[in-house]
Amino acid sequence: PAASDVYKRQVIFTVLSKIGAGTTTLSDDLVTPNILTLSPTKNFEVEIGGFLGWIERNGNKLPDPVFLFLWLILALVLISVVADLVGFSAAHPTLVDPATGTKAIISASSLLSADNIARLWIDMPKTFTHFHPLGYVLVVMLGAGVAERAGLFGTGMRAAARDKPKELLTPIVVLAGMLGNLAADAAYVVLIPLAGIVFHAAGRHPIAGIAAAFAGVSGGFSANLLPGQLDALLFGITEASVIAVFGDFSANIAGNWFFIVGMTVVFLPVIWFVTDKIIEPRLGNFDPTLAAATGAGDESDKPLSDSEKKGLRYAGLAALVVTLLWLVFLFGPGTPLIDESAPADAQFAPFYKSLVAAFFLLFLIAGWAYGKGAGTIADHRDLVKMMTGSMEDLAYYLVLAFTAAHFVAMFGWSDLGLILAVHGANFLGGTDLPAAALLAAIIIVSALLNLFVGSASAKWALIAPVMVPMLMLLGISPEMATGAYRVGDSATNIITPLMVYFPLILIFCQRWQSSFGLGSLVATMLPYSIALMIAGLTMTIGWVILDLPLGPGASVFLD
């Protein structure tokens, strides 16, 4: 609201910045004492009180994320050396030592060992170029950069947002983020930056849109209306974990179908509430002068011109052509995007993997068509220039990805993630908790482990061989064990810098507000994480108490 304290602080801040005020005393009838502090040495940064303000201020005092990862690498090296010296180890859940016939012992590996030093220097190009999200980001952004610079995104979102209830944008964005997980990693690269454009086109704070989409895509990582490739991946690991201990077992890929629909129904209003009632009021009104993105000015109420309407028509036809092309690849002769020789639950794997290329081509062709219709692209040289510009925008991300890739890789080389995961699962096995409490504890442990091991499948592969059989011995089904793990894995995705897309989300935010730092992002996402954890715990406990089916033929308890 225009009369809110946040708005007053922004007005005062803007006026004092314009007149170049030095040490300034503000009257108590305008702002609450100790809430706003202005000084020339701080470049008029607004300091907000409260817990989230403390997190933001102290988080933003951290070094640049590039150097933060460098310091983390140094700390990791020291920890690995100490862990190696003290013999920090764990029994591997699945590997067997052929010499003794017992479980293989995994010991912490010093990153200063000869092998790890050689791996660091010899594999450095491979470590960087094989960083999981790097290829997705570069490919999709080549096309998205054309669509953005040609004006397709801004015009399209403005047309979609005009005369629409702004209050409904949040649930639409969040639901799109949850369903976008069917597109795997493409959802991070495509939907989250688009959400910022959607919110800005509607006159709302773009970072609130990015936060809502990030919470939907990553915080609601397992929430969906349909099973997808994540279900196939996780239940494949669950199946292997059961077979390793109990013998023959066939996992049902739809074993969590009802449960993930429940997550969608529960998480959607939670994220909606946090966005509209906590995050956006805290962000205040968007100041376009702080934006780093080109053309980020407020044009949300500007009517569409004839050329823009023509461009949208051209873009719609181009999008239709690309969609039909992919349908031909999917169902046409030879079905190149369907693996008919694979099991039923894996036949669409090639299609899912092709979606990154599909989004690249869709944005490239549709953006080009829009530019020709709207007059923003004159010839192919303009197209190449726009693609080049999109890569220029990612220059900082490439530097950041280099350090992040090495930190993630070195964490794996040290085996500390595996050892921590095994000890956490073994600890739960030593407790004597009822089913609901035990599953709640598993959710919390999974959430904590997620702060150190980002990959959902890698983490499940580490702990499932211990956790799934342990729970089966207590009468809890493999499907329920998988569902509980998914709840914990989702809640803390959005607050850990070890999550591989976390640096990219920071870049998306900085395009709208160049001063938005790592602490700002963590402070923005922390309320979502806490709310999703509480909601997920409550839902899981209720599901167990009511003994609701988890999916077709899947129940909470074993027969």
C-alpha positions as CSV (number, residue, x, y, z in Angstrom):
1,P,0.0,0.0,0.0
2,A,1.1,3.5,-0.8
3,A,0.9,4.5,2.9
4,S,2.9,1.7,4.2
5,D,6.1,2.2,6.2
6,V,8.1,0.4,3.5
7,Y,6.9,2.9,0.9
8,K,7.7,5.8,3.2
9,R,11.2,4.5,3.7
10,Q,11.7,4.2,0.0
11,V,10.5,7.7,-0.6
12,I,12.8,9.1,2.1
13,F,15.7,7.1,0.8
14,T,15.1,8.3,-2.8
15,V,14.8,11.9,-1.8
16,L,17.9,11.9,0.4
17,S,19.9,10.1,-2.3
18,K,18.9,12.7,-4.9
19,I,19.9,15.6,-2.8
20,G,23.1,13.9,-1.6
21,A,22.3,14.2,2.1
22,G,25.0,13.3,4.5
23,T,24.3,12.4,8.1
24,T,20.6,12.7,8.4
25,T,18.2,12.6,11.3
26,L,14.7,11.3,10.4
27,S,11.7,12.3,12.5
28,D,10.0,9.5,14.4
29,D,6.6,10.2,12.9
30,L,8.0,9.1,9.5
31,V,9.9,5.9,10.4
32,T,10.3,3.7,13.3
33,P,13.5,4.3,15.2
34,N,16.4,1.9,14.5
35,I,14.6,0.5,11.5
36,L,16.2,2.8,8.8
37,T,19.8,3.9,9.0
38,L,21.3,6.1,6.3
39,S,24.9,7.1,6.1
40,P,27.2,8.2,3.3
41,T,29.6,5.3,3.9
42,K,26.9,2.8,3.2
43,N,25.7,4.3,-0.1
44,F,22.3,4.9,1.4
45,E,21.5,1.1,1.8
46,V,18.2,0.5,3.5
47,E,18.7,-1.6,6.7
48,I,15.6,-3.4,7.7
49,G,15.1,-4.8,11.2
50,G,14.0,-8.3,12.2
51,F,15.5,-11.8,11.8
52,L,15.3,-11.7,8.0
53,G,16.9,-8.3,7.9
54,W,19.7,-9.7,10.0
55,I,20.2,-12.6,7.7
56,E,20.2,-10.3,4.7
57,R,22.6,-7.7,6.1
58,N,25.1,-10.3,7.3
59,G,24.7,-12.5,4.3
60,N,25.4,-9.6,2.0
61,K,28.6,-9.0,4.0
62,L,29.9,-12.3,2.7
63,P,32.5,-12.1,-0.2
64,D,31.4,-12.2,-3.8
65,P,30.0,-15.7,-4.5
66,V,33.0,-16.5,-6.7
67,F,35.4,-15.9,-3.8
68,L,32.9,-17.5,-1.3
69,F,33.3,-20.8,-3.2
70,L,37.0,-20.4,-3.2
71,W,37.1,-20.0,0.5
72,L,34.7,-22.9,0.9
73,I,37.1,-25.0,-1.2
74,L,40.0,-24.1,1.1
75,A,37.9,-25.0,4.1
76,L,36.9,-28.3,2.5
77,V,40.5,-29.1,1.8
78,L,41.4,-28.6,5.5
79,I,38.4,-30.6,6.7
80,S,39.2,-33.4,4.4
81,V,42.8,-33.6,5.7
82,V,41.6,-33.7,9.3
83,A,38.9,-36.3,8.5
84,D,41.5,-38.4,6.8
85,L,43.9,-38.2,9.7
86,V,41.3,-39.2,12.3
87,G,40.0,-42.0,10.1
88,F,36.4,-40.6,9.6
89,S,34.7,-43.5,7.8
90,A,31.5,-45.5,7.3
91,A,30.4,-48.8,5.9
92,H,29.2,-48.5,2.3
93,P,25.5,-49.4,2.1
94,T,25.9,-51.6,-1.0
95,L,29.6,-52.3,-1.9
96,V,31.1,-55.5,-0.6
97,D,34.8,-55.9,0.0
98,P,35.7,-59.0,-2.0
99,A,38.6,-59.9,0.3
100,T,36.5,-60.1,3.5
101,G,33.0,-60.5,2.1
102,T,31.8,-57.7,4.4
103,K,30.6,-54.2,3.5
104,A,33.3,-52.0,2.1
105,I,34.6,-49.3,4.4
106,I,34.5,-45.8,2.9
107,S,37.1,-43.5,4.5
108,A,37.4,-39.8,4.0
109,S,39.9,-38.9,1.4
110,S,42.3,-36.0,1.8
111,L,42.1,-33.5,-1.0
112,L,45.8,-33.0,-0.6
113,S,46.5,-36.7,-1.5
114,A,48.5,-37.3,-4.7
115,D,45.6,-38.7,-6.6
116,N,43.2,-35.8,-5.7
117,I,45.9,-33.2,-6.6
118,A,46.5,-34.9,-9.9
119,R,42.7,-35.1,-10.5
120,L,42.3,-31.4,-9.7
121,W,44.8,-30.2,-12.3
122,I,44.4,-32.8,-15.0
123,D,40.6,-32.9,-15.0
124,M,40.1,-29.1,-14.5
125,P,38.6,-28.6,-18.0
126,K,36.4,-31.7,-17.6
127,T,35.3,-30.6,-14.1
128,F,34.2,-27.2,-15.5
129,T,32.5,-28.3,-18.7
130,H,30.8,-31.3,-17.1
131,F,29.2,-29.1,-14.4
132,H,25.6,-30.4,-14.7
133,P,23.6,-27.1,-15.2
134,L,26.1,-25.4,-17.5
135,G,25.1,-27.0,-20.7
136,Y,21.4,-26.5,-20.0
137,V,21.9,-22.8,-19.2
138,L,24.0,-22.0,-22.3
139,V,21.7,-23.8,-24.7
140,V,18.4,-22.4,-23.5
141,M,19.7,-18.9,-23.0
142,L,20.9,-18.8,-26.6
143,G,17.3,-18.9,-27.7
144,A,15.8,-17.1,-24.7
145,G,18.2,-14.2,-25.3
146,V,16.7,-13.6,-28.8
147,A,13.2,-13.8,-27.5
148,E,14.0,-11.4,-24.7
149,R,15.9,-8.8,-26.7
150,A,13.4,-8.9,-29.6
151,G,10.7,-8.0,-27.1
152,L,8.7,-11.2,-27.2
153,F,8.9,-11.9,-23.5
154,G,8.0,-8.4,-22.4
155,T,5.2,-7.9,-24.9
156,G,3.8,-11.4,-24.4
157,M,3.7,-11.1,-20.7
158,R,2.3,-7.6,-20.8
159,A,-0.5,-8.8,-23.1
160,A,-1.2,-11.8,-20.8
161,A,-1.1,-9.6,-17.6
162,R,-3.2,-6.7,-18.8
163,D,-6.7,-6.6,-17.3
164,K,-6.0,-9.8,-15.4
165,P,-6.4,-10.0,-11.6
166,K,-2.8,-9.5,-10.3
167,E,-3.7,-11.6,-7.2
168,L,-3.9,-14.8,-9.3
169,L,-0.5,-14.4,-10.8
170,T,1.2,-16.0,-7.8
171,P,-0.7,-19.3,-7.8
172,I,-0.4,-19.5,-11.6
173,V,3.4,-19.1,-11.5
174,V,3.8,-21.5,-8.6
175,L,1.7,-24.2,-10.2
176,A,3.6,-23.7,-13.5
177,G,6.8,-24.2,-11.6
178,M,5.6,-27.4,-10.0
179,L,4.3,-28.8,-13.2
180,G,7.5,-27.6,-15.0
181,N,9.5,-30.2,-13.1
182,L,8.2,-32.6,-15.8
183,A,10.6,-30.7,-18.0
184,A,13.5,-31.4,-15.6
185,D,16.2,-28.8,-15.4
186,A,14.7,-26.7,-18.2
187,A,12.2,-25.4,-15.6
188,Y,15.0,-23.6,-13.8
189,V,16.4,-22.0,-16.9
190,V,13.1,-21.1,-18.5
191,L,10.3,-20.6,-16.0
192,I,12.1,-18.8,-13.2
193,P,13.3,-15.8,-15.2
194,L,10.0,-15.7,-17.1
195,A,8.2,-15.3,-13.7
196,G,10.2,-12.1,-13.1
197,I,9.0,-10.7,-16.4
198,V,5.4,-11.8,-15.7
199,F,5.3,-10.1,-12.3
200,H,6.9,-6.9,-13.7
201,A,4.5,-6.8,-16.6
202,A,1.7,-6.9,-14.0
203,G,3.2,-4.0,-12.0
204,R,4.4,-6.3,-9.2
205,H,7.9,-6.8,-7.9
206,P,9.8,-9.0,-10.3
207,I,12.0,-10.6,-7.6
208,A,8.8,-11.7,-5.9
209,G,7.9,-13.5,-9.1
210,I,11.3,-15.1,-9.3
211,A,11.1,-16.2,-5.6
212,A,7.6,-17.7,-6.1
213,A,8.8,-19.6,-9.2
214,F,11.9,-20.8,-7.5
215,A,9.9,-22.0,-4.5
216,G,7.5,-23.8,-6.9
217,V,10.2,-25.4,-9.1
218,S,12.7,-26.3,-6.4
219,G,10.9,-26.0,-3.1
220,G,8.0,-28.0,-4.6
221,F,10.5,-30.2,-6.5
222,S,8.5,-33.5,-6.0
223,A,5.1,-31.9,-6.1
224,N,3.2,-32.6,-9.3
225,L,-0.1,-33.8,-10.8
226,L,1.5,-36.6,-12.7
227,P,4.5,-39.0,-12.2
228,G,7.5,-38.1,-14.2
229,Q,11.1,-39.0,-14.8
230,L,12.0,-38.1,-11.2
231,D,9.6,-40.9,-10.0
232,A,11.2,-43.4,-12.4
233,L,14.7,-42.3,-11.1
234,L,13.9,-42.5,-7.4
235,F,11.8,-45.6,-7.5
236,G,14.6,-47.3,-9.6
237,I,16.9,-46.6,-6.6
238,T,14.3,-47.8,-4.2
239,E,13.8,-51.0,-6.1
240,A,17.5,-51.7,-6.1
241,S,17.7,-51.0,-2.4
242,V,15.0,-53.5,-1.6
243,I,16.4,-56.2,-3.9
244,A,19.8,-55.9,-2.3
245,V,18.4,-57.0,1.0
246,F,15.2,-58.8,0.5
247,G,15.4,-60.2,-3.0
248,D,12.9,-59.9,-5.8
249,F,10.9,-56.7,-5.8
250,S,9.3,-54.6,-8.5
251,A,8.8,-50.9,-7.8
252,N,5.7,-49.0,-9.0
253,I,6.6,-45.7,-10.7
254,A,3.1,-44.5,-9.7
255,G,3.7,-45.5,-6.1
256,N,3.7,-41.8,-4.9
257,W,1.2,-40.5,-7.4
258,F,-1.5,-39.6,-4.8
259,F,1.2,-38.3,-2.4
260,I,2.8,-35.9,-4.9
261,V,-0.7,-34.6,-5.8
262,G,-1.3,-34.0,-2.1
263,M,2.0,-32.1,-2.0
264,T,0.8,-29.9,-4.8
265,V,-2.5,-29.2,-3.1
266,V,-0.8,-28.4,0.2
267,F,2.3,-26.5,-1.1
268,L,0.5,-24.3,-3.6
269,P,-1.4,-22.2,-1.0
270,V,1.6,-22.2,1.3
271,I,3.9,-20.6,-1.3
272,W,1.1,-18.3,-2.4
273,F,0.6,-17.0,1.2
274,V,4.3,-16.6,1.8
275,T,4.8,-14.7,-1.5
276,D,1.9,-12.3,-1.1
277,K,1.9,-11.8,2.6
278,I,5.6,-12.0,3.6
279,I,8.0,-11.7,0.7
280,E,6.4,-9.1,-1.6
281,P,5.6,-6.7,1.3
282,R,9.1,-7.0,2.5
283,L,10.6,-6.3,-0.9
284,G,8.4,-3.2,-1.2
285,N,7.7,-1.4,-4.5
286,F,10.1,-2.1,-7.4
287,D,12.5,0.7,-8.3
288,P,13.4,0.4,-12.0
289,T,16.5,2.5,-11.5
290,L,18.1,-0.4,-9.5
291,A,17.6,-2.8,-12.4
292,A,20.5,-4.2,-14.4
293,A,18.2,-5.7,-17.1
294,T,17.8,-3.7,-20.3
295,G,14.4,-2.2,-20.7
296,A,13.3,-3.0,-17.1
297,G,11.3,0.2,-16.9
298,D,7.7,0.2,-15.9
299,E,5.5,-0.4,-19.0
300,S,2.9,-2.6,-17.4
301,D,0.0,-0.4,-18.4
302,K,1.3,0.5,-21.9
303,P,-1.2,-0.8,-24.6
304,L,0.1,-3.0,-27.3
305,S,1.0,-1.3,-30.6
306,D,0.0,-2.6,-34.0
307,S,3.5,-3.8,-34.7
308,E,3.7,-5.6,-31.3
309,K,0.4,-7.4,-32.1
310,K,1.7,-8.4,-35.5
311,G,4.9,-9.7,-33.9
312,L,2.8,-11.8,-31.4
313,R,0.9,-13.3,-34.3
314,Y,4.1,-14.2,-36.1
315,A,5.5,-15.7,-32.9
316,G,2.4,-17.7,-32.3
317,L,2.6,-19.3,-35.7
318,A,6.3,-20.0,-35.2
319,A,5.6,-21.6,-31.8
320,L,3.0,-23.8,-33.5
321,V,5.4,-25.0,-36.1
322,V,8.0,-25.9,-33.5
323,T,5.4,-27.7,-31.4
324,L,4.2,-29.7,-34.5
325,L,7.8,-30.6,-35.3
326,W,8.3,-32.1,-31.8
327,L,5.0,-34.0,-32.1
328,V,6.3,-35.5,-35.4
329,F,9.6,-36.5,-33.6
330,L,7.5,-38.0,-30.8
331,F,4.8,-39.9,-32.8
332,G,6.1,-39.9,-36.4
333,P,7.9,-42.6,-38.3
334,G,10.6,-44.2,-36.2
335,T,9.5,-42.3,-33.1
336,P,13.0,-40.8,-32.5
337,L,12.0,-39.4,-29.1
338,I,10.4,-42.6,-27.8
339,D,12.5,-45.6,-26.8
340,E,10.2,-48.4,-27.6
341,S,12.7,-51.0,-26.4
342,A,12.8,-49.6,-22.9
343,P,10.3,-50.5,-20.1
344,A,7.1,-48.6,-20.1
345,D,8.1,-46.2,-17.4
346,A,11.3,-45.2,-19.3
347,Q,10.1,-45.0,-22.9
348,F,9.6,-41.2,-22.8
349,A,13.1,-40.6,-21.4
350,P,14.5,-39.4,-24.7
351,F,11.5,-36.9,-25.0
352,Y,12.2,-35.5,-21.6
353,K,15.9,-35.1,-22.4
354,S,15.0,-33.3,-25.6
355,L,13.1,-30.5,-23.9
356,V,16.1,-28.4,-23.4
357,A,16.7,-28.3,-27.1
358,A,13.0,-27.9,-27.7
359,F,13.0,-24.7,-25.6
360,F,16.1,-23.4,-27.3
361,L,14.5,-23.8,-30.8
362,L,11.1,-22.5,-29.6
363,F,12.5,-19.3,-28.1
364,L,14.9,-18.8,-31.0
365,I,12.3,-19.2,-33.8
366,A,9.5,-17.5,-32.0
367,G,11.7,-14.6,-31.0
368,W,13.0,-14.2,-34.5
369,A,9.5,-14.3,-35.9
370,Y,8.3,-11.7,-33.4
371,G,11.2,-9.5,-34.2
372,K,10.4,-9.6,-37.9
373,G,6.8,-8.8,-37.3
374,A,7.4,-6.1,-34.7
375,G,10.4,-4.6,-36.6
376,T,13.0,-5.2,-33.8
377,I,15.0,-7.6,-36.0
378,A,16.0,-6.3,-39.4
379,D,18.2,-9.1,-40.7
380,H,20.2,-12.1,-39.6
381,R,23.0,-9.9,-38.2
382,D,20.6,-8.6,-35.6
383,L,19.7,-12.2,-34.7
384,V,23.4,-13.1,-34.2
385,K,24.0,-9.9,-32.2
386,M,21.1,-10.8,-29.8
387,M,22.5,-14.4,-29.3
388,T,25.9,-12.9,-28.6
389,G,24.4,-10.5,-26.1
390,S,22.7,-13.4,-24.3
391,M,26.1,-15.0,-23.8
392,E,27.5,-11.7,-22.6
393,D,24.9,-11.7,-19.9
394,L,26.1,-15.0,-18.7
395,A,29.8,-14.0,-18.4
396,Y,29.6,-13.7,-14.6
397,Y,27.7,-16.9,-14.3
398,L,30.5,-18.7,-16.2
399,V,33.1,-17.5,-13.7
400,L,30.8,-18.5,-10.8
401,A,30.1,-21.9,-12.4
402,F,33.8,-22.5,-12.6
403,T,34.3,-22.2,-8.8
404,A,31.0,-23.9,-7.9
405,A,31.8,-26.8,-10.2
406,H,35.1,-27.5,-8.5
407,F,33.6,-27.2,-5.0
408,V,30.9,-29.7,-5.8
409,A,33.3,-32.1,-7.5
410,M,35.9,-31.8,-4.7
411,F,33.2,-32.5,-2.1
412,G,32.5,-35.7,-3.9
413,W,36.2,-36.6,-4.2
414,S,36.5,-36.3,-0.4
415,D,33.7,-38.9,0.2
416,L,32.5,-36.7,3.0
417,G,28.9,-36.5,1.6
418,L,28.6,-40.3,1.5
419,I,29.9,-40.8,5.0
420,L,27.6,-38.1,6.4
421,A,24.6,-39.6,4.7
422,V,25.3,-43.1,6.0
423,H,25.9,-42.0,9.6
424,G,22.6,-40.0,9.5
425,A,20.6,-43.0,8.3
426,N,22.2,-45.3,10.8
427,F,21.4,-42.8,13.6
428,L,17.7,-43.1,12.7
429,G,17.9,-46.8,12.7
430,G,19.0,-46.7,16.4
431,T,15.9,-44.9,17.5
432,D,12.7,-46.4,18.8
433,L,10.1,-44.0,17.3
434,P,6.5,-44.6,16.2
435,A,6.0,-44.6,12.4
436,A,4.8,-41.0,12.1
437,A,7.6,-39.7,14.3
438,L,10.2,-41.8,12.5
439,L,9.1,-40.6,9.1
440,A,9.1,-37.0,10.4
441,A,12.7,-37.6,11.6
442,I,13.6,-38.9,8.2
443,I,12.2,-35.8,6.6
444,I,14.3,-33.6,8.8
445,V,17.5,-35.6,8.3
446,S,16.9,-35.6,4.5
447,A,16.5,-31.9,4.6
448,L,19.7,-31.4,6.6
449,L,21.6,-33.8,4.2
450,N,20.3,-31.8,1.3
451,L,22.3,-28.8,2.5
452,F,25.5,-30.8,1.8
453,V,24.5,-33.2,-1.1
454,G,22.4,-31.3,-3.6
455,S,21.4,-34.0,-6.1
456,A,18.1,-35.7,-5.2
457,S,19.0,-39.0,-7.0
458,A,22.6,-39.0,-5.7
459,K,21.5,-38.4,-2.2
460,W,18.8,-41.1,-2.4
461,A,21.3,-43.5,-3.9
462,L,23.5,-43.0,-0.8
463,I,20.9,-43.4,1.9
464,A,18.2,-45.5,0.4
465,P,20.2,-48.8,0.7
466,V,20.1,-48.3,4.5
467,M,16.9,-46.3,5.0
468,V,14.5,-48.4,2.9
469,P,15.3,-51.8,4.3
470,M,15.4,-50.3,7.8
471,L,11.9,-48.9,7.5
472,M,10.6,-52.1,5.9
473,L,11.8,-54.0,9.0
474,L,9.6,-51.6,10.9
475,G,6.6,-52.3,8.7
476,I,6.8,-49.1,6.6
477,S,6.5,-49.6,2.8
478,P,9.2,-48.6,0.3
479,E,6.8,-46.2,-1.3
480,M,6.3,-44.3,2.0
481,A,10.0,-44.2,2.6
482,T,10.5,-42.7,-0.8
483,G,7.7,-40.2,-0.2
484,A,9.1,-39.0,3.1
485,Y,12.5,-38.5,1.6
486,R,11.0,-36.4,-1.2
487,V,9.4,-34.0,1.3
488,G,12.7,-33.4,3.1
489,D,14.7,-33.2,-0.1
490,S,12.4,-30.4,-1.4
491,A,12.2,-28.1,1.6
492,T,15.8,-27.0,1.8
493,N,16.6,-26.9,-2.0
494,I,15.9,-23.2,-2.0
495,I,18.3,-22.1,0.7
496,T,21.5,-24.1,0.1
497,P,24.2,-22.5,-2.1
498,L,25.3,-26.1,-2.9
499,M,22.2,-26.5,-5.0
500,V,23.7,-26.2,-8.5
501,Y,21.1,-23.7,-9.8
502,F,21.4,-21.4,-6.7
503,P,24.0,-19.1,-8.3
504,L,21.9,-18.9,-11.5
505,I,18.8,-17.7,-9.5
506,L,21.0,-15.0,-7.9
507,I,22.0,-13.8,-11.4
508,F,18.3,-13.7,-12.4
509,C,17.5,-11.5,-9.3
510,Q,20.5,-9.2,-10.0
511,R,19.2,-8.4,-13.4
512,W,16.3,-6.7,-11.7
513,Q,18.2,-5.4,-8.7
514,S,21.9,-5.2,-9.1
515,S,22.6,-4.9,-5.4
516,F,20.7,-8.1,-4.6
517,G,23.3,-10.3,-2.8
518,L,23.6,-13.9,-1.6
519,G,22.3,-12.9,1.8
520,S,19.3,-11.2,0.1
521,L,18.4,-14.4,-1.7
522,V,18.8,-16.6,1.4
523,A,16.7,-14.2,3.4
524,T,14.0,-14.1,0.7
525,M,13.8,-17.9,0.4
526,L,14.1,-18.9,4.1
527,P,10.4,-18.2,4.9
528,Y,9.4,-20.5,2.0
529,S,11.7,-23.2,3.3
530,I,10.4,-23.1,6.9
531,A,6.8,-23.0,5.7
532,L,7.3,-25.9,3.3
533,M,9.0,-27.9,6.0
534,I,6.1,-27.4,8.4
535,A,3.5,-28.1,5.8
536,G,5.3,-31.2,4.5
537,L,5.8,-32.6,8.0
538,T,2.1,-32.0,8.9
539,M,0.9,-33.6,5.6
540,T,3.2,-36.7,6.1
541,I,2.2,-37.2,9.7
542,G,-1.5,-36.9,8.7
543,W,-1.1,-39.2,5.8
544,V,0.4,-41.9,8.1
545,I,-2.2,-41.5,10.8
546,L,-5.0,-41.7,8.3
547,D,-3.3,-44.5,6.4
548,L,-4.1,-43.0,3.1
549,P,-3.0,-44.7,-0.2
550,L,0.2,-43.3,-1.6
551,G,-0.7,-44.3,-5.2
552,P,-2.3,-47.1,-7.1
553,G,-1.5,-50.3,-5.2
554,A,0.8,-48.5,-2.7
555,S,0.0,-48.0,1.0
556,V,1.8,-46.5,4.0
557,F,2.4,-49.9,5.7
558,L,3.4,-53.3,4.5
559,D,0.8,-56.0,4.4
